[in-house]
């Protein structure tokens, strides 16, 4: 059975035509001189709107993957234990005892 996509019409993360179009539009916007005005238009109009924006950002960061910048402590994901970084056979307090000799060996 033949695939619906050909090598020239790649979709998904490899959609080269869309990436090229986005880059051209982003470059044109940046060079247009309208960036400062767009930033002013996007700024909060009052303290209430600013608080709402901060709460929305904090909620978004809480759902983000990552460490402290995402609102999580350094322990990682809540349901997944952090892996030990000790080599196998190491003593938990750092003392490596000599192996006991077994008679007859």
Residue pairs with C-beta under 8 A, 6 or more apart in sequence:
5 11
10 16
29 35
44 50
44 52
44 53
58 71
61 69
61 70
61 71
62 70
62 71
62 72
64 70
64 71
66 72
67 73
67 74
67 76
68 74
75 82
76 82
86 92
89 96
90 96
91 97
